[in-house]
């Protein structure tokens, strides 16, 4: 069962702390996470009753040796060639999950594009701007944050680009 909580001032995770400090409007949405779920993002969409096109997953890839954050809808997959091109690189591959956890400070399935240990180049799939708000991980499994895609792009210095395939 999903629980909605309007957060204008609460802490909690590095992502929600970053949002609060920036003064960005957002809403947190908690749900009961099932550890057996094969897809964290699709689980979030189902639990919250939100179209999968509005729920975005945060993936880390290496583009020419540089960790790069890709934020794509859970309804699609990351196009590694498109990601590389979006950041001016030649070759991209998925980052090692342990390296992604160390670099972001988040556990797999709960990696947020916000509040990471240090900034990484970030690309937000261009489809995000088709929605007034989108959902991304708030920094732990079972917790999503809803915010404007424009605010997300501003806070993460993300470049918008078509990096998802359906």
N, C-alpha and C positions, 0 to 999 in steps of 0.2 A: 504494500500500500504506500502510495506517495504522500509526502507531507510537504506543504509549501510554506515557506517562511520568508517574509520580506525582510531583507537585511540592509539596513541603512547604516548600522554601526557595529555589528558583531564581529569578533575575530574568528578564530577557529583554525583555518588553514592559511598557509602563506598566500594562496590565491585570494581568499576573501579579505585578508588583511591588506593586501596590495590594492584591492578594489576600494575598500573603505578609506584607506589613506589618500587615494587619488580623488575621492569624491564622486566616483562613477556610480550611477544608479545600477543596481543589480538585484536579483532575487535568487535565493538559494532554494533548491528543491531536493529534499532527501527522500530516499526510498530504501526498502529492505533489499540489500544486495545478496544474490544467491551465488556462493562461491563456485557452484557447478556450471554457471552460465558460460556458454562458449564465446559470447561476444558481450563485452561490458557495455559498449555503446548501444547495441540493439536492446539489451536488457533495460538500459536507462530509458530509451524511447518508449518501450512497452510499459514499464512501470509508471512512467509519468504521463502516458497517454498523449505523447507528442509525435508528430510525423518524423520519421527517421531523417528526412532531409533537413530538419532543423536542429538535430543533435549532431555535434561535431566531435570527432575523436582527435586526440593529440598524439602524433607519431613523431619519432625521432629517426632521422636518416643521416648518413654521412654523405656529404657532397664534396667530392675532391678532398676528403680527409677532415672536413669541418662539420661538426654536429649542427644539424639544421632541423628546425621544428616545422612540421607540416600539420595543418589543421584542416581536416576534410570531413565531409558528412559520413555518418556511420552507414548510410545507405550505399556508399560507394567504396572504391579502393584508391589508394595512392598511386598515381602515375609517376614513377621515379624519374623517368626521362623529363617529364614536364617540370618536376620539382627542380632538377638540376638546371634546366634552362631558365627557370624563374629566378634563380640566384646567380646566373652567369657561370654555372659550372658545367662540367662535361659528363661526370659519372656520379650516380647516386646509388646507394644501397641502404637497406634498413640497418639501423644502429643495433649493436649488441644490447639486449634488454638490461643487462647489469650496468653497462656504460650509461644508458639512458637514465636509469634510476640514480646513479651517482651524480650525473651532470645536472639533473633537475631537482633532486631532493624528494622526488615522489616515487611511489611504488607503481609498478606496471598495472594498468587498468585504472589508475587514479592520477595519471600525469596530466597536469593542467598547463595550458600555455601561459598562465599567469603565475607570478610569484616564484619563478624558478630560481635556483641558487645563483645563477648568473645569466645574463641575456644571451640568447642564441639567435642567429638569423631565423626569421619566422616567415612562413608563407601561409596565407589564409586562402582556402579555395574561393574562387570568384563567386560561386553560388551563394555564399553567405549573405551577400548584399541583397539577395532576393527576398529576405525575410526581415521583418522589423526587429526581431530578437532571435538569438540562437542560444543553444545550450552547449556548454563545454564543462569538462570536469572541474569541480571546485577543489580538487587536490586529494580526494580519497574516493575509494569505491563506495557507491551509494549516495554520492552527493554531487549535484550538478549546479552550475550557476547559469542563470539566464541574463543576457545582456545584449546590447546593441552590437551588431557586427562592426560598426564603425568605431565604437568604443574599444572593442577588442583589438582591432587593427591599430588604433592609436596607442593603446597601452603596451602592446608587444612590438611596436614598430614593424608590423607585418606588412608584407607586400601582397596585394591580392593578385591571384593568378589562377587560371584553370588547371588545377593539379589533381583533380579527382576523375576517376572513370566510374561509370555506373555498371 
